Amino acid sequence: MKMAISLNNAGTLASNFFSWWFGELDAMWQPISGLFRQGPKMLTLDTSDQPWVLRLQKGSRSQEVGKLDSRSSANVGRKTVGTVTRKAKLRKADLTVLLPESRSLRRPLDLPAIDDADLRRALYFEIERQTPFRPEDVYFDYRLLSRRSETKRLTVELITAPRTTVDPILKQANEWGLQPSTVDIVPRNATRGIGVNLIKPEQSASKWSSIRVATAMIFVALLAAVFYVPVAQLGTEDDALAAQVAEEGGKAKQTLAKRAELDETVRAAAFLDERKKNVAGTLAVLNELTKALPDNTWLTNFTQNETDIKISGYSAAASELIALIDAVPLFKNPTFSSPITQDPQKKLERFDISFELGTKSGKR
């Protein structure tokens, strides 16, 4: 008996020793293994300037690995991409396209506090109200900036980019053998995006699948309760379920109130759409005018009515502005409303230009 007790004690001591020893080894390995974990590799294509720049990002490190001219042939691009992926040991060339901030439109919006599941749908209806684009003509995503529970409001940044800008880039990348899975916005003089994905797939299908799974699990749990919970506990369970039903009823009322507010927003958007069919909005005019005028031109005055626009300002080459404005499909008949004068202090030409506002079905 004494021998058996001694052997049992020895086994316990050995077990405790090895548990302590392996615990100490694990504690020593944690900081060492952290040095080798730098996150997955990611290939980015920065389209800010020509040629486009391929970068390999791993953790906080970013390294330029190649350049691609969008005007080069598909064979040249594929060869460059193949060389980069082999050197970087990438099995699959998943790609994040970095779109320059100047080719996107970013708008901060103040909205009622709604669930994340409904927020993207609500922003879809806001696109035509807040931008000169139709929802089906852009890719979009958003960033949540703040959520204020005391006022039941939230602030988001809506980011849009025209499909006419993004689609040619995606097509070019595919021809080179790349697989764009993300389109992000990169600020000027930066190498990393702001953390959005303009081509993010819809999540509605997976959300509905999760709801079905949760419903099935609740149903199974209720069946188990019927067969296994003692009858004496059914009264307690009934009270708990009643409280849960009351809570869910309150949430349902809040959801209906938010739905009513969203429907009102949709009706307002439809009203504005009728007004936009024949006359372009001020935002659209400013957007086109900003793209048309060169960087060496500044506006000091902007006046718009239903058919006419007048602008005043300074430019290094004011005489060239008429041709630039006339090239915009939305504008027609630009003329100088006063002679060009030279400002000796600014060393710029002062101009006053008037032009008419065309309709969406006007000149092309």
C-alpha positions in Angstrom: 0.0 0.0 0.0 2.9 2.4 0.9 4.5 1.6 -2.5 1.3 2.4 -4.4 0.9 5.7 -2.5 4.5 6.6 -3.3 4.1 5.9 -7.0 0.9 8.0 -7.1 2.7 10.9 -5.5 5.6 10.6 -8.0 3.2 10.6 -10.9 1.4 13.7 -9.5 4.8 15.5 -9.0 5.9 14.6 -12.5 2.6 15.9 -14.0 2.8 19.1 -12.1 6.5 19.6 -13.1 5.8 19.1 -16.9 2.7 21.4 -16.7 4.9 24.2 -15.1 7.7 23.5 -17.6 5.6 23.7 -20.8 3.8 26.8 -19.3 7.2 28.5 -19.0 8.2 27.6 -22.5 5.0 29.0 -23.9 5.5 32.2 -22.0 9.0 32.5 -23.5 7.8 31.7 -27.0 5.0 34.4 -27.1 7.3 37.5 -27.5 9.5 35.6 -30.0 6.6 34.4 -32.2 5.3 38.0 -32.2 8.3 39.0 -34.2 7.4 36.7 -37.0 3.7 37.6 -37.2 3.5 40.6 -39.4 0.1 40.0 -40.9 -0.9 38.7 -44.4 0.7 40.0 -47.6 -1.5 42.3 -49.6 -0.9 43.6 -53.1 -2.0 47.2 -53.9 -2.3 49.0 -57.2 -2.0 52.8 -56.7 -3.6 54.6 -59.7 -2.9 58.1 -58.5 -0.3 58.9 -61.2 0.9 57.3 -64.4 2.5 54.8 -64.4 0.4 53.0 -61.8 2.4 51.6 -58.8 2.3 48.1 -57.5 3.1 47.8 -53.8 3.5 44.8 -51.5 2.2 45.5 -48.0 2.8 43.3 -45.0 1.8 44.6 -41.6 3.0 48.2 -41.3 5.6 47.8 -44.1 5.0 48.9 -47.7 7.4 48.2 -50.6 7.1 49.2 -54.2 7.5 46.1 -56.4 6.6 47.3 -59.9 5.0 49.8 -62.2 2.3 49.3 -64.8 1.4 51.7 -67.6 -2.3 51.5 -68.3 -1.6 52.2 -71.9 0.7 49.2 -72.4 -0.4 45.9 -73.9 -2.0 43.1 -71.8 1.0 40.9 -72.5 3.5 43.4 -71.0 1.2 43.9 -67.9 0.8 40.1 -67.4 4.6 39.6 -67.6 5.2 42.3 -64.9 2.4 40.9 -62.7 3.8 37.4 -63.0 7.3 38.5 -62.0 6.0 40.4 -59.0 3.8 37.5 -57.7 6.6 35.0 -58.1 9.1 37.2 -56.2 6.5 37.9 -53.5 5.5 34.2 -53.3 1.8 35.1 -53.7 -0.3 32.0 -54.7 -3.3 34.2 -55.6 -2.9 37.7 -56.8 -5.7 39.3 -54.8 -5.6 43.0 -55.3 -6.6 46.3 -53.6 -7.0 49.1 -56.1 -6.2 52.5 -54.6 -8.3 55.2 -56.3 -7.0 58.8 -55.9 -9.1 60.9 -53.6 -9.6 63.5 -56.4 -11.6 60.9 -58.4 -14.1 60.3 -55.7 -16.7 62.3 -53.9 -16.9 62.3 -50.0 -19.8 63.8 -48.1 -20.3 63.8 -44.3 -24.0 63.1 -43.5 -26.1 63.5 -40.3 -28.7 60.7 -40.1 -31.1 59.2 -37.6 -29.6 56.3 -35.6 -30.5 53.2 -37.5 -29.1 49.7 -37.5 -26.0 48.9 -39.5 -28.2 46.4 -41.5 -30.4 49.3 -42.8 -27.7 52.0 -43.0 -26.3 51.0 -46.4 -29.9 50.8 -47.8 -30.6 54.3 -46.5 -27.4 55.7 -47.9 -28.3 54.2 -51.3 -31.3 56.6 -51.4 -29.2 59.5 -50.2 -26.7 59.3 -53.1 -28.9 61.2 -55.6 -29.8 63.8 -53.0 -26.2 64.4 -51.8 -24.2 63.9 -55.1 -24.7 64.7 -58.8 -24.9 61.0 -59.5 -27.6 58.3 -59.7 -27.1 55.4 -57.3 -26.8 52.9 -60.2 -24.0 55.0 -61.8 -21.6 54.8 -58.8 -19.8 52.5 -56.5 -20.1 53.6 -52.8 -19.2 52.8 -49.2 -19.3 54.6 -46.0 -17.4 55.2 -42.7 -19.1 55.7 -39.4 -17.7 58.8 -37.8 -19.8 59.1 -34.7 -22.9 57.7 -33.0 -24.8 59.9 -30.5 -27.1 57.9 -28.3 -28.4 60.9 -26.4 -29.9 62.4 -29.6 -30.4 59.2 -31.5 -28.3 60.5 -34.4 -25.2 59.4 -36.2 -22.6 60.9 -38.5 -21.3 59.0 -41.5 -19.0 59.8 -44.4 -20.5 58.8 -47.7 -17.8 57.9 -50.3 -18.8 57.5 -54.0 -16.9 57.0 -57.2 -18.3 56.9 -60.8 -18.5 53.4 -62.4 -17.1 55.0 -65.5 -13.9 55.7 -63.5 -13.6 52.4 -61.6 -14.8 49.9 -64.2 -11.9 50.5 -66.8 -9.4 50.1 -64.0 -10.9 46.8 -62.8 -11.0 45.6 -66.4 -7.4 46.5 -67.0 -6.3 44.7 -63.8 -8.1 41.6 -64.8 -6.4 41.6 -68.2 -3.1 41.7 -66.4 -4.0 38.6 -64.4 -4.9 40.4 -61.2 -8.1 39.8 -59.1 -9.3 43.1 -57.6 -11.3 42.4 -54.5 -11.2 45.9 -52.9 -11.3 49.4 -54.2 -10.2 51.9 -51.6 -9.5 55.7 -51.6 -6.0 56.9 -51.1 -5.3 60.5 -49.9 -2.8 62.6 -51.7 0.9 61.8 -50.9 -0.2 58.6 -49.0 0.4 54.9 -49.8 -2.4 53.4 -47.8 -6.2 53.7 -48.3 -8.7 55.1 -45.8 -10.2 51.6 -45.1 -13.3 51.4 -47.3 -14.3 49.0 -50.1 -16.3 50.6 -52.9 -17.0 47.2 -54.5 -18.0 45.5 -51.3 -20.5 42.7 -52.1 -24.0 43.0 -50.6 -24.3 41.3 -47.2 -28.1 40.8 -47.2 -28.0 37.1 -48.2 -25.6 36.2 -45.5 -27.6 38.2 -42.9 -30.8 36.4 -43.9 -29.0 33.1 -43.6 -27.8 34.0 -40.1 -31.4 34.9 -39.2 -32.7 31.6 -40.4 -30.0 29.7 -38.5 -30.8 31.7 -35.3 -34.6 31.0 -35.8 -33.9 27.3 -36.2 -31.8 27.2 -33.1 -34.5 29.0 -31.1 -37.1 26.5 -32.4 -34.8 23.5 -31.3 -34.3 25.1 -27.9 -38.0 25.5 -27.4 -38.6 21.8 -28.3 -35.9 20.8 -25.8 -37.6 22.9 -23.2 -40.9 21.2 -23.8 -39.5 17.7 -23.4 -36.8 18.2 -20.7 -37.7 21.2 -18.5 -39.6 20.1 -15.4 -43.2 21.1 -15.2 -42.5 23.1 -12.0 -40.2 25.4 -14.0 -42.6 26.2 -16.8 -44.1 29.1 -14.9 -40.8 30.8 -14.5 -39.9 30.2 -18.1 -43.3 31.7 -19.1 -42.6 34.9 -17.2 -39.1 35.2 -18.8 -40.5 34.7 -22.3 -43.3 37.3 -21.6 -40.6 39.8 -20.6 -38.6 39.0 -23.7 -41.7 39.4 -25.9 -42.4 42.8 -24.3 -38.8 43.9 -24.9 -38.9 42.8 -28.6 -42.2 44.6 -29.0 -40.6 47.8 -27.9 -37.8 47.3 -30.4 -40.3 46.6 -33.1 -42.0 49.9 -32.4 -38.7 51.7 -32.7 -38.0 50.0 -36.0 -41.4 51.0 -37.4 -40.7 54.7 -36.4 -37.3 54.6 -38.2 -39.0 53.0 -41.2 -41.5 55.8 -41.3 -38.6 58.4 -41.2 -36.8 56.5 -44.0 -40.0 56.4 -46.1 -40.2 60.2 -45.7 -36.6 60.5 -46.9 -37.4 58.4 -50.0 -40.4 60.6 -50.8 -38.3 63.7 -50.5 -35.7 62.1 -52.8 -38.4 61.4 -55.4 -39.6 65.0 -55.3 -36.0 66.2 -55.9 -35.6 63.7 -58.7 -38.5 65.4 -60.6 -36.8 68.8 -60.3 -33.4 67.3 -61.5 -34.8 65.9 -64.7 -34.7 69.2 -66.6 -32.4 71.5 -64.6 -29.0 70.4 -63.3 -28.5 71.2 -59.6 -25.9 73.7 -58.3 -23.8 70.8 -57.0 -23.6 69.2 -60.4 -22.7 72.6 -62.0 -19.9 73.2 -59.4 -18.6 69.6 -59.9 -18.4 70.0 -63.7 -17.0 73.6 -63.5 -14.3 72.4 -61.0 -13.2 69.7 -63.3 -13.1 72.0 -66.4 -11.2 74.9 -64.9 -7.4 74.6 -64.7 -5.5 74.7 -61.4 -4.2 78.2 -62.1 -7.7 79.7 -62.0 -9.7 81.0 -58.9 -13.3 82.0 -58.7 -14.4 85.0 -56.6 -18.0 85.1 -57.6 -20.6 82.4 -58.8 -24.2 83.2 -59.7 -26.7 80.7 -61.1 -30.4 80.9 -62.0 -32.5 78.3 -63.9 -30.8 79.0 -67.3 -27.8 81.3 -66.8 -24.5 81.2 -64.9 -22.1 84.0 -64.3 -18.6 83.6 -62.9 -15.8 86.0 -62.0 -12.3 85.4 -60.9 -8.6 85.4 -61.7 -6.5 83.2 -64.0 -3.1 82.9 -65.5 -4.6 82.4 -68.9 -8.2 83.8 -68.9 -8.5 83.7 -72.7 -8.3 79.8 -72.7 -11.3 79.5 -70.3 -14.0 79.9 -73.0 -12.9 76.8 -74.9 -12.6 74.8 -71.7 -16.1 75.7 -70.5 -17.6 75.2 -73.9 -16.2 71.6 -73.9 -18.4 70.7 -71.0 -21.7 69.0 -72.2 -23.7 70.7 -69.4 -22.7 74.3 -70.6 -23.2 76.2 -73.8 -22.6 79.7 -75.3 -19.8 80.9 -73.0 -18.8 84.5 -73.6 -16.8 87.2 -71.7 -19.3 89.7 -70.2 -16.5 92.3 -69.7 -13.0 92.8 -71.1 -10.1 90.9 -69.5 -8.0 93.1 -67.2 -4.6 92.6 -65.7 -4.2 92.7 -61.9 -0.7 94.1 -61.2 -0.6 92.9 -57.6 -1.7 89.3 -58.2 0.0 89.2 -61.7 -3.1 87.4 -63.0 -5.9 88.2 -65.5 -9.3 89.1 -64.1 -12.3 87.8 -66.0 -16.1 87.8 -66.1 -17.8 85.0 -68.0 -21.4 84.3 -68.7 -22.8 81.0 -70.1 -26.1 79.1 -70.4 -27.0 75.9 -68.6 -28.0 73.0 -70.8 -30.4 70.3 -69.8 -29.4 66.7 -69.3 -30.6 65.9 -72.8 -28.8 68.9 -74.3 -25.6 69.1 -76.3 -23.1 66.3 -76.2 
